[in-house]
Amino acid sequence: MAISKELLEIMACPKCKGDLRLTEKEDGLICDHCRLLYEIRDDIPIMLIDEARKLD
């Protein structure tokens, strides 16, 4: 089950409060401003800044 568009529209990056976008594989959420990837595990987005992966 993927994240619904309605949920994605109201979600925000916990660090900068900016917009998020879904990865191509729909396995994570990306904040382009912070260059962070928040993984989605078992259909649950892990929105913890300390667990986010930095993108190059």
N, C-alpha and C positions, 0 to 999 in steps of 0.2 A: 504494500500500500504506500503510494507516494504521498508527499505532503500536498495538500490541496492548495489551489491558487489563492483561495480566500485567506488561508492561514499564512501563506508566504507573504501576502500583501501587508499583513499586520505585524509580522515579525521584524525585529530590528537587531542589528549588531549590538551585543551587550557592551562593547567597548566604546564605540563612537555614536551609537544609536542610528547609524546609517542603514541604507537598504541592503538586503541580501539577495543573492540569486542562487538558483539551484545549479549544481554541477551537471555536466552532460550526462553522467552515469546516474544522476539523481541519488548519489550517496553522500552528499554533503552540501553545505551552504557556504557561499563565498561572500566576503565583504571586500569589495574592490578598494575601498578607501584605506582600510587597515591592512589589506593583503593577508587576511586570515581565512582559514578553512575550518568550519565547524562540521565535524562528522555527523552522519546520521547512522545510528546503530539500532537495529531492531525497530525501525520506523520511528525512532525518537531522536530529534536533533539534540546534540550535546552542546548546549549554549554556555559553556564555561570558558572564560578567557584563558585560563591556565591549561586547558585541554585542547585549545585550538592549535592548528598547525600553521606555521608561517609559510606563505607562498613566496617563491623567488621572483 
